[in-house]
Amino acid sequence: MRWNGEIMAGEMDEHTNEFMLRQVKHLSTESILSEKQVDTLTRYLESSGQEGDGEQILTLYDQLPVRLNQKEVEQFLDDLDKIKSLYH
């Protein structure tokens, strides 16, 4: 099932119960996220958002940095919450 959020887009594979992340902001990627990974990422972003300026840098393919400002981090967290509801 194809899914588009505010910052992310991807597909939920209902057979494997995994989310294939295809896009972050305007950049294409291919990463598989398990439910546990989504939970871990959510907790990390929530806790690190309480410290510092709220900006985060994600890395795609362990090479390409993608800066998220505070509003984008909030949108990313909203997307993660919506993705969590797709898991069974």
Order of alpha helices (4+ residues) and beta strands (2+ residues): beta-beta-beta-beta-alpha-beta-beta-alpha
